[in-house]
Amino acid sequence: MKRITIIGTLILACSFSFGIEVKINNILDALDEQLSMKSDITAKVSVTQQKVSQGNKFMEMIYYRRDVDDAFLILMTAPEAEKGNGYLKIGDNFWMYRRNTRTFQHINRDESIAGTDANAEDFEKRKLSELYKPLLNKNNQETISEEKLGEIAVYKFNLVGAVKDVKYPSKTYWVRKDSYLPLKDQSFSLAGTLMNTSYYLKYTIVDSKYVCVKSMYIDEFEKGNKTVVEISGISTKKLEDSIFTKAYLENLSK
């Protein structure tokens, strides 16, 4: 068992033994600590998207992220129509590259990546505890409940955006009681409409951190649409700064 898991288990055991009330912010901090990679990352990302109006679509990409400034580069490798296209984010700048025209276009970070429901936020390192805070009831108290998700004991709680640029204004989370790992979340619009349900289906441990390597996203607004994301070939080897340049992306796509 990894050190991070042992620490988390001890914290939980102490909380139960002494009757300490579990706080949402403590869960968020533990969640961030377990999931936040503190190294450069290279990985293959496979996306299977099902849309009622378009049928099934399969995509693959290589994802590079530099830890020091959260810069990332994405190179599309499948399907053939997307092969060689890419995305590059450095600081506040986000570019889309198109191989057929050999041009870069500056785009907003909330724009779709390769026609999927993902945008720049989904590939960034930002911590959940920095993006969201507990939703308080009319008595100015947070609410957290104990439930079962299938056979697994979980905590369920509600969050609202702590910053303006969150993808969804509010979310509901179900996290395991024994490890605080997320199993499910639901995302809501400003009007309170359920937009998306996410399931975190499989985790692995890389450098003592948990990485969700299989997840499924259900579009609740357009019924019948769903996306499955799988991550493989994860490497934490330090990446050269030259990777995070337009020239490198253009050269990769040749």
Residue pairs with C-beta under 8 A, 6 or more apart in sequence:
2 205
2 208
3 208
4 33
4 34
4 208
4 209
4 210
5 179
8 30
8 34
8 179
8 180
9 178
9 179
11 30
12 177
12 178
12 180
14 20
15 22
22 144
22 155
23 142
23 144
24 134
24 142
24 144
24 157
24 159
25 129
25 133
25 134
27 144
27 155
27 157
27 175
27 180
28 128
28 129
28 132
29 129
30 180
31 128
31 129
31 175
31 180
31 181
31 182
32 127
32 128
32 129
34 179
34 180
34 181
34 209
34 210
35 181
35 209
35 210
35 211
35 212
36 125
36 127
36 209
37 67
37 125
37 206
37 207
37 209
37 211
37 236
38 67
38 207
38 209
39 67
39 207
39 236
39 238
40 64
40 65
40 66
40 67
40 236
40 237
40 238
40 239
41 63
41 64
41 65
41 67
41 234
41 235
41 236
42 62
42 63
42 64
42 65
42 233
42 234
42 235
42 237
42 239
43 62
43 63
43 231
43 232
43 233
43 234
43 235
44 60
44 61
44 62
44 63
44 231
44 232
44 233
45 60
45 61
45 62
45 63
45 229
45 230
45 231
46 58
46 59
46 60
46 229
46 230
46 231
46 232
47 58
47 59
47 60
47 61
47 114
47 116
47 118
47 227
47 228
47 229
48 56
48 57
48 58
48 59
48 227
48 228
48 230
49 56
49 57
49 58
49 59
49 116
49 117
49 225
49 226
49 227
50 56
50 57
50 224
50 225
50 226
50 227
51 57
51 222
51 224
51 225
52 222
52 223
52 224
52 225
57 79
57 115
58 78
58 79
59 76
59 78
59 79
59 82
59 114
59 116
60 76
60 77
60 78
61 74
61 75
61 76
61 77
61 114
62 74
62 75
62 77
63 72
63 73
63 74
63 123
64 72
64 73
64 74
64 75
64 239
64 243
64 244
65 71
65 72
65 123
65 125
66 72
66 239
66 241
66 243
66 244
67 125
69 90
69 91
70 124
70 125
70 126
71 88
71 89
71 90
71 91
71 244
72 87
72 88
72 89
72 123
72 124
72 244
73 86
73 87
73 88
73 89
73 243
73 244
73 248
73 249
74 86
74 87
74 88
74 113
74 123
75 84
75 86
75 249
75 252
75 253
76 82
76 83
76 84
76 85
76 86
76 114
77 83
82 114
83 99
84 99
84 252
84 253
84 254
85 96
85 97
85 98
85 99
85 114
85 253
86 96
86 97
86 249
86 252
86 253
87 94
87 95
87 96
87 97
87 113
87 120
88 94
88 95
88 97
88 104
88 244
88 245
88 246
88 249
89 95
89 109
89 120
89 123
89 124
90 244
93 106
94 106
94 107
94 108
94 109
94 111
94 120
95 104
95 105
95 106
95 107
95 246
96 104
96 105
96 107
96 111
97 103
97 104
97 105
97 246
97 249
97 250
97 253
98 105
99 253
102 250
104 246
109 119
109 120
109 121
109 165
110 119
110 120
110 121
110 167
111 119
111 120
112 118
112 119
113 119
113 120
113 122
113 123
116 227
117 196
117 217
117 219
117 227
119 167
121 165
121 166
121 167
122 167
130 162
130 163
131 161
131 162
131 163
131 166
132 159
132 160
132 161
132 162
132 166
132 171
133 159
133 160
133 161
133 162
134 142
134 157
134 158
134 159
134 160
135 142
135 143
135 157
135 158
135 159
135 160
135 170
136 142
137 143
142 157
143 157
143 158
144 155
144 156
144 157
145 155
145 156
145 157
146 153
146 154
146 155
146 156
146 177
147 153
147 154
147 155
147 156
147 174
148 154
149 174
149 183
149 184
152 176
152 183
153 176
153 177
153 178
154 174
154 175
154 176
154 177
154 183
155 173
155 174
155 175
155 177
155 180
156 172
156 173
156 174
157 172
157 173
158 170
158 171
158 172
158 173
159 170
159 171
159 172
159 173
160 169
160 170
161 168
161 169
161 170
167 187
168 187
168 188
168 189
168 195
168 196
169 188
169 189
169 190
170 187
170 188
170 192
171 185
171 186
171 187
171 188
172 185
172 186
172 188
173 182
173 184
173 185
174 182
174 183
174 184
174 185
175 181
175 182
175 183
176 183
181 200
181 203
181 210
182 200
182 212
183 199
183 200
184 197
184 198
184 199
184 200
185 197
185 198
186 194
186 196
186 197
186 198
186 220
187 194
187 195
187 196
187 197
187 198
188 194
188 195
189 195
193 221
194 220
194 221
195 219
195 220
195 221
196 217
196 218
196 219
196 220
196 221
197 217
197 218
197 220
198 215
198 216
198 217
198 218
199 215
199 216
199 217
199 218
200 212
200 215
201 212
201 214
201 215
201 216
202 212
202 213
202 214
203 210
203 211
203 212
203 213
204 210
204 211
204 213
204 234
205 211
206 234
206 236
207 236
211 231
211 234
212 231
213 230
213 231
213 232
213 234
214 228
214 229
214 230
214 231
215 228
215 229
216 226
216 227
216 228
216 229
217 226
217 227
217 228
217 229
218 225
218 226
219 225
219 226
219 227
242 248
